[in-house]
Amino acid sequence: MQALARTALLAAAAVGLAALTGCSPPTPAKTPPQTRQITQADFGCMRELMPVGRFYVGNLAGNLEETVRVAQSATGGTFPAGSVVQLVPTEVMIKREAGFSAATNDWEFFELDVSPRGSAIRRRGHVDVVNRFGGNCLECHAKAGKQWDMICSTDHGCDPIPLTDDMIRALQKTDPRCPPATLTDAESEALNSLLQFTAPPPAEP
Ligand code: HEC
């Protein structure tokens, strides 16, 4: 939460500065996504990303503005390269360079192991990535209407997942890579019922 507030403050300060000086804030040196390796170091506390509705977004190529614009659009759109989207700590979609994978609209799917020490990439790729419950990311996300660029949310045409709002908030608040956050009673209850039926299988050798 604090980190998020800090990021928001910094962003606001940058905008204010640009307005005062009449010039745009310096563009960060962009590594083209084509040559950019994505490693476990690119993942961290998910709440440091930008909240948009139910999920969080970021952009590894310095184009957060366009990522947020598409994520907030009521009519959809195509996410720019570098876009990072997360609903829960362990599952991430990153928009890769054009040509990465036509079948996934150039999204790369990641399944992570997360701990207070950081993130480890358990699985990554395009058409054949499955989450720890055996579900294939693409199979579900491909059901989103074409204009939504495979983002499911709650009303884009995907089959719903059995997570309540409280469960989602509880998972976001208990990301072990983040500073501790306080759960509401309803979120604690939701987390307990979730833990009862989702003990993860042991990691693969
Ligand atoms: C059983 C179907 C299913 C599987 C398998 C699945 N997802 Fe999702 N995913 C969904 C649905 C439905 C939502 C929207 C849930 C909501 O907002 O309540 C979602 C949400 C997300 C979001 C937030 C953006 C959005 O689409 O709303 C990301 C990111 C995501 N999933 C990544 C993944 C990754 C990565 C994998 C594989 C490791 C995966 N998902 C596997 C159905 C699935």
py3Dmol code that shows the C-alpha trace and the ligand (Angstrom):
import py3Dmol

protein = """\
ATOM      1  CA  MET A   1       0.000   0.000   0.000  1.00  0.00           C
ATOM      2  CA  GLN A   2       2.736   2.395   1.006  1.00  0.00           C
ATOM      3  CA  ALA A   3       4.723   1.573  -2.088  1.00  0.00           C
ATOM      4  CA  LEU A   4       1.642   2.106  -4.186  1.00  0.00           C
ATOM      5  CA  ALA A   5       0.993   5.492  -2.597  1.00  0.00           C
ATOM      6  CA  ARG A   6       4.620   6.387  -3.182  1.00  0.00           C
ATOM      7  CA  THR A   7       4.407   5.430  -6.847  1.00  0.00           C
ATOM      8  CA  ALA A   8       1.211   7.431  -7.270  1.00  0.00           C
ATOM      9  CA  LEU A   9       2.840  10.428  -5.593  1.00  0.00           C
ATOM     10  CA  LEU A  10       5.870  10.214  -7.843  1.00  0.00           C
ATOM     11  CA  ALA A  11       3.659   9.995 -10.911  1.00  0.00           C
ATOM     12  CA  ALA A  12       1.647  13.002  -9.749  1.00  0.00           C
ATOM     13  CA  ALA A  13       4.838  14.942  -9.080  1.00  0.00           C
ATOM     14  CA  ALA A  14       6.144  14.151 -12.559  1.00  0.00           C
ATOM     15  CA  VAL A  15       2.922  15.353 -14.166  1.00  0.00           C
ATOM     16  CA  GLY A  16       2.941  18.531 -12.061  1.00  0.00           C
ATOM     17  CA  LEU A  17       6.538  19.232 -12.988  1.00  0.00           C
ATOM     18  CA  ALA A  18       5.817  18.758 -16.667  1.00  0.00           C
ATOM     19  CA  ALA A  19       2.923  21.222 -16.473  1.00  0.00           C
ATOM     20  CA  LEU A  20       5.071  23.818 -14.688  1.00  0.00           C
ATOM     21  CA  THR A  21       8.052  23.616 -17.001  1.00  0.00           C
ATOM     22  CA  GLY A  22       6.008  23.121 -20.129  1.00  0.00           C
ATOM     23  CA  CYS A  23       8.052  20.143 -21.210  1.00  0.00           C
ATOM     24  CA  SER A  24       7.440  16.450 -20.911  1.00  0.00           C
ATOM     25  CA  PRO A  25       9.148  14.377 -18.241  1.00  0.00           C
ATOM     26  CA  PRO A  26      12.334  12.698 -19.483  1.00  0.00           C
ATOM     27  CA  THR A  27      11.573   9.507 -21.330  1.00  0.00           C
ATOM     28  CA  PRO A  28      13.233   6.584 -19.597  1.00  0.00           C
ATOM     29  CA  ALA A  29      15.813   4.822 -21.767  1.00  0.00           C
ATOM     30  CA  LYS A  30      13.731   2.198 -23.497  1.00  0.00           C
ATOM     31  CA  THR A  31      15.080  -1.244 -24.093  1.00  0.00           C
ATOM     32  CA  PRO A  32      13.076  -2.495 -27.042  1.00  0.00           C
ATOM     33  CA  PRO A  33      10.963  -5.403 -25.820  1.00  0.00           C
ATOM     34  CA  GLN A  34      12.419  -7.499 -28.658  1.00  0.00           C
ATOM     35  CA  THR A  35      15.815  -7.669 -27.017  1.00  0.00           C
ATOM     36  CA  ARG A  36      14.651  -7.541 -23.450  1.00  0.00           C
ATOM     37  CA  GLN A  37      14.914 -10.776 -21.469  1.00  0.00           C
ATOM     38  CA  ILE A  38      12.137 -11.213 -18.940  1.00  0.00           C
ATOM     39  CA  THR A  39      13.444 -12.840 -15.782  1.00  0.00           C
ATOM     40  CA  GLN A  40      12.204 -13.478 -12.271  1.00  0.00           C
ATOM     41  CA  ALA A  41      13.704 -10.107 -11.314  1.00  0.00           C
ATOM     42  CA  ASP A  42      10.911  -8.426 -13.303  1.00  0.00           C
ATOM     43  CA  PHE A  43       8.320  -9.636 -10.796  1.00  0.00           C
ATOM     44  CA  GLY A  44       7.760  -8.191  -7.353  1.00  0.00           C
ATOM     45  CA  CYS A  45       5.040  -7.104  -4.935  1.00  0.00           C
ATOM     46  CA  MET A  46       1.989  -7.064  -7.207  1.00  0.00           C
ATOM     47  CA  ARG A  47       0.394  -4.186  -5.307  1.00  0.00           C
ATOM     48  CA  GLU A  48       3.185  -1.901  -6.508  1.00  0.00           C
ATOM     49  CA  LEU A  49       1.603  -2.113  -9.949  1.00  0.00           C
ATOM     50  CA  MET A  50      -1.255   0.186 -10.920  1.00  0.00           C
ATOM     51  CA  PRO A  51      -4.722  -0.963  -9.818  1.00  0.00           C
ATOM     52  CA  VAL A  52      -7.312  -0.924 -12.615  1.00  0.00           C
ATOM     53  CA  GLY A  53     -10.656  -2.360 -11.569  1.00  0.00           C
ATOM     54  CA  ARG A  54     -10.117  -5.866 -10.170  1.00  0.00           C
ATOM     55  CA  PHE A  55      -6.571  -6.329 -11.438  1.00  0.00           C
ATOM     56  CA  TYR A  56      -3.205  -4.569 -11.561  1.00  0.00           C
ATOM     57  CA  VAL A  57      -1.201  -3.436 -14.581  1.00  0.00           C
ATOM     58  CA  GLY A  58       2.332  -2.295 -15.353  1.00  0.00           C
ATOM     59  CA  ASN A  59       4.527  -1.848 -18.403  1.00  0.00           C
ATOM     60  CA  LEU A  60       8.112  -3.107 -18.687  1.00  0.00           C
ATOM     61  CA  ALA A  61       8.792  -0.933 -21.740  1.00  0.00           C
ATOM     62  CA  GLY A  62       7.914   2.429 -20.162  1.00  0.00           C
ATOM     63  CA  ASN A  63       4.480   2.652 -21.792  1.00  0.00           C
ATOM     64  CA  LEU A  64       2.265   2.458 -18.719  1.00  0.00           C
ATOM     65  CA  GLU A  65      -0.004   5.204 -19.993  1.00  0.00           C
ATOM     66  CA  GLU A  66      -1.140   3.177 -23.010  1.00  0.00           C
ATOM     67  CA  THR A  67      -1.489  -0.006 -20.944  1.00  0.00           C
ATOM     68  CA  VAL A  68      -3.753   1.805 -18.473  1.00  0.00           C
ATOM     69  CA  ARG A  69      -5.719   3.409 -21.292  1.00  0.00           C
ATOM     70  CA  VAL A  70      -6.515   0.040 -22.871  1.00  0.00           C
ATOM     71  CA  ALA A  71      -7.201  -1.603 -19.495  1.00  0.00           C
ATOM     72  CA  GLN A  72      -9.688   1.131 -18.611  1.00  0.00           C
ATOM     73  CA  SER A  73     -11.330   1.322 -22.018  1.00  0.00           C
ATOM     74  CA  ALA A  74     -15.013   0.426 -22.065  1.00  0.00           C
ATOM     75  CA  THR A  75     -14.650  -0.850 -25.615  1.00  0.00           C
ATOM     76  CA  GLY A  76     -11.413  -2.825 -25.348  1.00  0.00           C
ATOM     77  CA  GLY A  77      -8.283  -2.504 -27.454  1.00  0.00           C
ATOM     78  CA  THR A  78      -4.883  -4.065 -27.969  1.00  0.00           C
ATOM     79  CA  PHE A  79      -2.403  -3.855 -25.116  1.00  0.00           C
ATOM     80  CA  PRO A  80       1.010  -2.399 -26.033  1.00  0.00           C
ATOM     81  CA  ALA A  81       4.216  -4.464 -25.812  1.00  0.00           C
ATOM     82  CA  GLY A  82       5.599  -4.614 -22.295  1.00  0.00           C
ATOM     83  CA  SER A  83       2.154  -4.651 -20.646  1.00  0.00           C
ATOM     84  CA  VAL A  84       1.996  -6.627 -17.398  1.00  0.00           C
ATOM     85  CA  VAL A  85      -1.382  -7.784 -16.050  1.00  0.00           C
ATOM     86  CA  GLN A  86      -2.010  -9.518 -12.727  1.00  0.00           C
ATOM     87  CA  LEU A  87      -5.093 -10.520 -10.757  1.00  0.00           C
ATOM     88  CA  VAL A  88      -3.424 -12.829  -8.225  1.00  0.00           C
ATOM     89  CA  PRO A  89       0.233 -13.022  -7.120  1.00  0.00           C
ATOM     90  CA  THR A  90       1.149 -16.219  -8.980  1.00  0.00           C
ATOM     91  CA  GLU A  91      -0.323 -15.679 -12.462  1.00  0.00           C
ATOM     92  CA  VAL A  92       0.939 -12.995 -14.821  1.00  0.00           C
ATOM     93  CA  MET A  93       0.387 -12.053 -18.454  1.00  0.00           C
ATOM     94  CA  ILE A  94       3.067 -10.014 -20.237  1.00  0.00           C
ATOM     95  CA  LYS A  95       2.554  -8.633 -23.754  1.00  0.00           C
ATOM     96  CA  ARG A  96       5.646  -9.512 -25.773  1.00  0.00           C
ATOM     97  CA  GLU A  97       6.951  -8.092 -29.030  1.00  0.00           C
ATOM     98  CA  ALA A  98       4.861  -8.452 -32.220  1.00  0.00           C
ATOM     99  CA  GLY A  99       5.357 -11.914 -33.697  1.00  0.00           C
ATOM    100  CA  PHE A 100       6.016 -13.628 -30.352  1.00  0.00           C
ATOM    101  CA  SER A 101       2.935 -15.844 -30.628  1.00  0.00           C
ATOM    102  CA  ALA A 102       0.001 -15.261 -32.964  1.00  0.00           C
ATOM    103  CA  ALA A 103      -2.085 -17.814 -31.056  1.00  0.00           C
ATOM    104  CA  THR A 104      -1.914 -15.786 -27.831  1.00  0.00           C
ATOM    105  CA  ASN A 105      -2.020 -12.272 -29.364  1.00  0.00           C
ATOM    106  CA  ASP A 106       1.675 -12.072 -28.334  1.00  0.00           C
ATOM    107  CA  TRP A 107       0.899 -12.574 -24.644  1.00  0.00           C
ATOM    108  CA  GLU A 108       3.346 -14.640 -22.610  1.00  0.00           C
ATOM    109  CA  PHE A 109       1.754 -16.459 -19.675  1.00  0.00           C
ATOM    110  CA  PHE A 110       3.675 -16.946 -16.437  1.00  0.00           C
ATOM    111  CA  GLU A 111       2.995 -19.181 -13.468  1.00  0.00           C
ATOM    112  CA  LEU A 112       5.133 -18.101 -10.506  1.00  0.00           C
ATOM    113  CA  ASP A 113       6.153 -19.376  -7.116  1.00  0.00           C
ATOM    114  CA  VAL A 114       6.226 -16.437  -4.732  1.00  0.00           C
ATOM    115  CA  SER A 115       7.759 -16.046  -1.278  1.00  0.00           C
ATOM    116  CA  PRO A 116       9.113 -13.235   0.879  1.00  0.00           C
ATOM    117  CA  ARG A 117      12.433 -13.823  -0.933  1.00  0.00           C
ATOM    118  CA  GLY A 118      10.916 -13.038  -4.309  1.00  0.00           C
ATOM    119  CA  SER A 119       9.543 -14.808  -7.359  1.00  0.00           C
ATOM    120  CA  ALA A 120      10.570 -17.948  -9.208  1.00  0.00           C
ATOM    121  CA  ILE A 121       9.202 -18.713 -12.666  1.00  0.00           C
ATOM    122  CA  ARG A 122       7.519 -22.094 -12.498  1.00  0.00           C
ATOM    123  CA  ARG A 123       6.206 -22.114 -16.060  1.00  0.00           C
ATOM    124  CA  ARG A 124       6.217 -19.640 -18.939  1.00  0.00           C
ATOM    125  CA  GLY A 125       5.342 -19.563 -22.610  1.00  0.00           C
ATOM    126  CA  HIS A 126       2.309 -19.217 -24.834  1.00  0.00           C
ATOM    127  CA  VAL A 127      -0.060 -22.016 -25.868  1.00  0.00           C
ATOM    128  CA  ASP A 128       0.903 -24.724 -23.397  1.00  0.00           C
ATOM    129  CA  VAL A 129       1.262 -22.986 -20.040  1.00  0.00           C
ATOM    130  CA  VAL A 130      -0.863 -24.500 -17.282  1.00  0.00           C
ATOM    131  CA  ASN A 131      -1.395 -23.119 -13.805  1.00  0.00           C
ATOM    132  CA  ARG A 132      -0.769 -25.130 -10.640  1.00  0.00           C
ATOM    133  CA  PHE A 133      -4.276 -26.540 -10.833  1.00  0.00           C
ATOM    134  CA  GLY A 134      -3.700 -27.937 -14.316  1.00  0.00           C
ATOM    135  CA  GLY A 135      -5.728 -25.284 -16.144  1.00  0.00           C
ATOM    136  CA  ASN A 136      -4.352 -24.072 -19.471  1.00  0.00           C
ATOM    137  CA  CYS A 137      -4.133 -20.263 -19.408  1.00  0.00           C
ATOM    138  CA  LEU A 138      -4.848 -19.818 -23.118  1.00  0.00           C
ATOM    139  CA  GLU A 139      -7.829 -22.172 -23.188  1.00  0.00           C
ATOM    140  CA  CYS A 140      -9.668 -19.957 -20.711  1.00  0.00           C
ATOM    141  CA  HIS A 141      -8.380 -16.573 -21.812  1.00  0.00           C
ATOM    142  CA  ALA A 142      -9.009 -17.214 -25.525  1.00  0.00           C
ATOM    143  CA  LYS A 143     -12.738 -17.162 -24.755  1.00  0.00           C
ATOM    144  CA  ALA A 144     -12.641 -13.410 -24.120  1.00  0.00           C
ATOM    145  CA  GLY A 145     -14.302 -11.424 -26.927  1.00  0.00           C
ATOM    146  CA  LYS A 146     -11.832 -10.389 -29.635  1.00  0.00           C
ATOM    147  CA  GLN A 147     -11.898  -6.705 -28.640  1.00  0.00           C
ATOM    148  CA  TRP A 148     -10.677  -7.540 -25.105  1.00  0.00           C
ATOM    149  CA  ASP A 149      -7.258  -8.923 -26.146  1.00  0.00           C
ATOM    150  CA  MET A 150      -7.683 -12.069 -24.003  1.00  0.00           C
ATOM    151  CA  ILE A 151      -8.425 -10.173 -20.814  1.00  0.00           C
ATOM    152  CA  CYS A 152     -11.290 -12.043 -19.105  1.00  0.00           C
ATOM    153  CA  SER A 153     -12.412  -9.787 -16.267  1.00  0.00           C
ATOM    154  CA  THR A 154     -15.969 -10.694 -15.250  1.00  0.00           C
ATOM    155  CA  ASP A 155     -17.919  -9.852 -18.378  1.00  0.00           C
ATOM    156  CA  HIS A 156     -15.703 -10.423 -21.409  1.00  0.00           C
ATOM    157  CA  GLY A 157     -17.059 -13.847 -22.323  1.00  0.00           C
ATOM    158  CA  CYS A 158     -14.741 -16.203 -20.380  1.00  0.00           C
ATOM    159  CA  ASP A 159     -16.125 -18.923 -18.142  1.00  0.00           C
ATOM    160  CA  PRO A 160     -16.069 -17.480 -14.610  1.00  0.00           C
ATOM    161  CA  ILE A 161     -13.565 -18.715 -12.028  1.00  0.00           C
ATOM    162  CA  PRO A 162     -14.822 -19.612  -8.550  1.00  0.00           C
ATOM    163  CA  LEU A 163     -13.131 -16.721  -6.734  1.00  0.00           C
ATOM    164  CA  THR A 164     -15.217 -14.178  -4.865  1.00  0.00           C
ATOM    165  CA  ASP A 165     -14.193 -10.521  -4.651  1.00  0.00           C
ATOM    166  CA  ASP A 166     -13.095 -11.089  -1.048  1.00  0.00           C
ATOM    167  CA  MET A 167     -10.931 -14.043  -2.083  1.00  0.00           C
ATOM    168  CA  ILE A 168      -9.267 -11.976  -4.800  1.00  0.00           C
ATOM    169  CA  ARG A 169      -8.614  -9.024  -2.463  1.00  0.00           C
ATOM    170  CA  ALA A 170      -7.297 -11.413   0.209  1.00  0.00           C
ATOM    171  CA  LEU A 171      -4.886 -13.022  -2.271  1.00  0.00           C
ATOM    172  CA  GLN A 172      -3.702  -9.611  -3.430  1.00  0.00           C
ATOM    173  CA  LYS A 173      -3.229  -8.402   0.142  1.00  0.00           C
ATOM    174  CA  THR A 174      -1.279 -11.512   1.171  1.00  0.00           C
ATOM    175  CA  ASP A 175       1.241 -11.405  -1.676  1.00  0.00           C
ATOM    176  CA  PRO A 176       4.293 -12.549   0.353  1.00  0.00           C
ATOM    177  CA  ARG A 177       6.552 -10.170  -1.634  1.00  0.00           C
ATOM    178  CA  CYS A 178       4.667  -7.141  -0.271  1.00  0.00           C
ATOM    179  CA  PRO A 179       4.753  -5.466   3.116  1.00  0.00           C
ATOM    180  CA  PRO A 180       1.962  -6.910   5.303  1.00  0.00           C
ATOM    181  CA  ALA A 181      -1.540  -5.492   4.787  1.00  0.00           C
ATOM    182  CA  THR A 182      -4.576  -5.763   7.041  1.00  0.00           C
ATOM    183  CA  LEU A 183      -7.383  -8.032   5.908  1.00  0.00           C
ATOM    184  CA  THR A 184     -11.036  -7.336   6.648  1.00  0.00           C
ATOM    185  CA  ASP A 185     -12.926 -10.096   8.498  1.00  0.00           C
ATOM    186  CA  ALA A 186     -14.631 -11.093   5.272  1.00  0.00           C
ATOM    187  CA  GLU A 187     -11.280 -11.299   3.468  1.00  0.00           C
ATOM    188  CA  SER A 188      -9.762 -13.455   6.256  1.00  0.00           C
ATOM    189  CA  GLU A 189     -12.715 -15.802   6.070  1.00  0.00           C
ATOM    190  CA  ALA A 190     -12.440 -15.946   2.290  1.00  0.00           C
ATOM    191  CA  LEU A 191      -8.741 -16.744   2.541  1.00  0.00           C
ATOM    192  CA  ASN A 192      -9.386 -19.565   5.011  1.00  0.00           C
ATOM    193  CA  SER A 193     -11.960 -21.217   2.810  1.00  0.00           C
ATOM    194  CA  LEU A 194      -9.650 -20.820  -0.169  1.00  0.00           C
ATOM    195  CA  LEU A 195      -6.700 -22.420   1.623  1.00  0.00           C
ATOM    196  CA  GLN A 196      -8.856 -25.414   2.537  1.00  0.00           C
ATOM    197  CA  PHE A 197      -9.315 -26.517  -1.038  1.00  0.00           C
ATOM    198  CA  THR A 198      -6.239 -25.194  -2.801  1.00  0.00           C
ATOM    199  CA  ALA A 199      -3.230 -26.741  -1.103  1.00  0.00           C
ATOM    200  CA  PRO A 200      -0.789 -26.564  -4.049  1.00  0.00           C
ATOM    201  CA  PRO A 201       0.769 -29.774  -5.322  1.00  0.00           C
ATOM    202  CA  PRO A 202       4.530 -30.121  -4.721  1.00  0.00           C
ATOM    203  CA  ALA A 203       6.760 -28.317  -7.211  1.00  0.00           C
ATOM    204  CA  GLU A 204       7.978 -30.369 -10.142  1.00  0.00           C
ATOM    205  CA  PRO A 205      11.586 -31.603  -9.979  1.00  0.00           C
TER     206      PRO A 205
END
"""
ligand_1 = """\
43
HEC
C -10.205 -21.923 -15.722
C -9.969 -20.782 -16.607
C -8.690 -19.994 -16.395
C -7.410 -20.473 -16.370
C -6.919 -21.914 -16.497
C -6.560 -19.316 -16.197
N -7.300 -18.179 -16.122
Fe -6.615 -16.299 -15.811
N -8.500 -15.648 -15.525
C -9.638 -16.376 -15.794
C -10.814 -15.540 -15.520
C -12.262 -15.939 -15.700
C -10.310 -14.305 -15.070
C -11.121 -13.094 -14.597
C -11.474 -13.337 -13.152
C -12.143 -12.211 -12.445
O -11.827 -11.040 -12.680
O -12.973 -12.522 -11.602
C -8.854 -14.407 -15.115
C -8.014 -13.354 -14.810
C -6.672 -13.349 -15.090
C -5.829 -12.181 -15.134
C -6.298 -10.747 -14.907
C -6.786 -10.153 -16.238
C -8.061 -10.780 -16.752
O -7.975 -11.546 -17.747
O -9.139 -10.534 -16.176
C -4.578 -12.600 -15.466
C -3.354 -11.760 -15.655
C -4.637 -14.039 -15.625
N -5.910 -14.465 -15.395
C -3.537 -14.824 -15.965
C -3.612 -16.206 -16.100
C -2.457 -17.051 -16.326
C -1.036 -16.557 -16.499
C -2.905 -18.336 -16.345
C -2.106 -19.615 -16.497
C -0.928 -19.758 -15.669
C -4.354 -18.286 -16.158
N -4.737 -16.981 -16.020
C -5.171 -19.382 -16.156
C -9.687 -17.678 -16.219
C -8.608 -18.550 -16.241
"""
view = py3Dmol.view(width=600, height=400)
view.addModel(protein, "pdb")
view.setStyle({"model": 0}, {"cartoon": {"style": "trace"}})
view.addModel(ligand_1, "xyz")
view.setStyle({"model": 1}, {"stick": {}})
view.zoomTo()
view.show()
